[in-house]
Amino acid sequence: MGEGATLEELMSQVADFVTKREWEVFHNPKDLAIAMAVEASELLEHFLWRTPEEINQLLPELKEKIEEELADVFIYGLSMANALSVDLADAIHRKLRKNEKRFPVDRFRGRAYG
């Protein structure tokens, strides 16, 4: 599974990785939420104290590290969805519909706040 893998395939791949290592006991919602926050912090570390211009300049050398941290965040997110039996695709679609109502295009196009 590489490029073009579905969300379900990725969730299955992550579940298989966890199962083969017998890590289910460690993959409870609390610890997975903490792990996601830790990995998100590691992602943020690459941007800390840098201007947008500095980041753009450093991006070629930082991109692989940023990709790895971003992947870690998502892997833990997929693990949490597995642990809680969440249909992640459905949850994402529901959240997008909710956000469409909360942030209508006519009020928020090109703006972060209304």
C-alpha positions as CSV (number, residue, x, y, z in Angstrom):
1,M,0.0,0.0,0.0
2,G,1.6,3.2,-1.0
3,E,0.3,6.1,-3.0
4,G,-3.4,6.1,-3.3
5,A,-4.1,3.9,-0.3
6,T,-7.6,4.4,1.1
7,L,-8.2,5.5,4.7
8,E,-9.5,2.0,5.5
9,E,-6.3,0.4,4.1
10,L,-4.1,2.8,6.2
11,M,-6.2,2.0,9.3
12,S,-5.8,-1.7,8.6
13,Q,-2.1,-1.4,8.0
14,V,-1.7,0.5,11.3
15,A,-3.8,-2.0,13.2
16,D,-1.7,-4.8,11.8
17,F,1.5,-3.1,12.8
18,V,0.2,-2.6,16.4
19,T,-1.2,-6.2,16.6
20,K,2.0,-7.8,15.5
21,R,3.8,-6.1,18.3
22,E,1.1,-6.8,20.9
23,W,0.8,-3.1,21.6
24,E,-3.0,-3.0,22.0
25,V,-2.7,-2.8,25.7
26,F,-0.7,0.5,25.4
27,H,-3.0,1.9,22.7
28,N,-5.8,3.3,24.9
29,P,-7.4,6.7,24.2
30,K,-5.5,8.6,26.9
31,D,-2.1,7.4,25.8
32,L,-2.9,7.8,22.1
33,A,-4.1,11.3,22.7
34,I,-0.9,12.1,24.6
35,A,1.2,10.5,21.8
36,M,-0.5,12.6,19.2
37,A,0.1,15.8,21.2
38,V,3.8,14.8,21.6
39,E,4.2,14.2,17.9
40,A,2.4,17.4,17.1
41,S,4.8,19.2,19.4
42,E,7.7,17.6,17.6
43,L,6.2,18.8,14.3
44,L,5.9,22.4,15.7
45,E,9.5,22.4,16.8
46,H,10.6,22.7,13.2
47,F,8.7,26.0,12.9
48,L,9.5,27.5,16.3
49,W,11.1,30.9,16.2
50,R,11.3,30.9,12.4
51,T,9.7,33.5,10.2
52,P,7.6,32.3,7.2
53,E,10.5,33.4,5.0
54,E,13.0,31.3,7.0
55,I,10.7,28.3,6.8
56,N,10.4,28.6,3.0
57,Q,14.1,28.9,2.7
58,L,14.7,25.9,5.0
59,L,11.9,23.8,3.6
60,P,14.0,21.6,1.3
61,E,16.2,20.4,4.2
62,L,13.3,20.2,6.7
63,K,10.7,18.5,4.5
64,E,11.6,14.9,5.3
65,K,11.6,15.6,9.0
66,I,8.3,17.5,8.8
67,E,6.8,14.6,6.8
68,E,7.9,12.1,9.4
69,E,6.4,14.0,12.3
70,L,3.2,14.6,10.3
71,A,3.0,10.9,9.6
72,D,3.5,10.1,13.3
73,V,0.6,12.4,14.2
74,F,-1.7,10.7,11.7
75,I,-0.5,7.2,12.6
76,Y,-1.5,7.8,16.2
77,G,-4.8,9.3,15.0
78,L,-5.5,6.2,13.0
79,S,-4.6,4.1,16.0
80,M,-7.0,6.0,18.2
81,A,-9.8,5.5,15.6
82,N,-9.0,1.8,15.6
83,A,-9.0,1.7,19.4
84,L,-12.3,3.5,19.6
85,S,-13.9,1.7,16.6
86,V,-14.4,5.1,15.0
87,D,-15.4,5.2,11.3
88,L,-12.9,7.9,10.6
89,A,-14.1,8.6,7.0
90,D,-17.6,9.1,8.3
91,A,-16.4,11.3,11.2
92,I,-14.4,13.5,8.8
93,H,-17.4,13.9,6.5
94,R,-19.6,14.8,9.4
95,K,-17.1,17.4,10.7
96,L,-16.7,18.9,7.2
97,R,-20.5,19.3,6.9
98,K,-20.5,21.0,10.3
99,N,-17.7,23.3,9.4
100,E,-19.4,24.2,6.1
101,K,-22.3,25.6,8.1
102,R,-20.0,27.2,10.7
103,F,-17.8,28.9,8.1
104,P,-20.0,29.7,5.1
105,V,-18.0,30.6,1.9
106,D,-19.7,34.0,1.5
107,R,-18.4,35.1,4.9
108,F,-15.1,33.4,5.2
109,R,-13.5,33.3,1.7
110,G,-10.0,34.7,2.1
111,R,-10.6,35.3,5.9
112,A,-9.6,33.4,9.0
113,Y,-12.3,35.0,11.1
114,G,-15.8,36.4,10.4
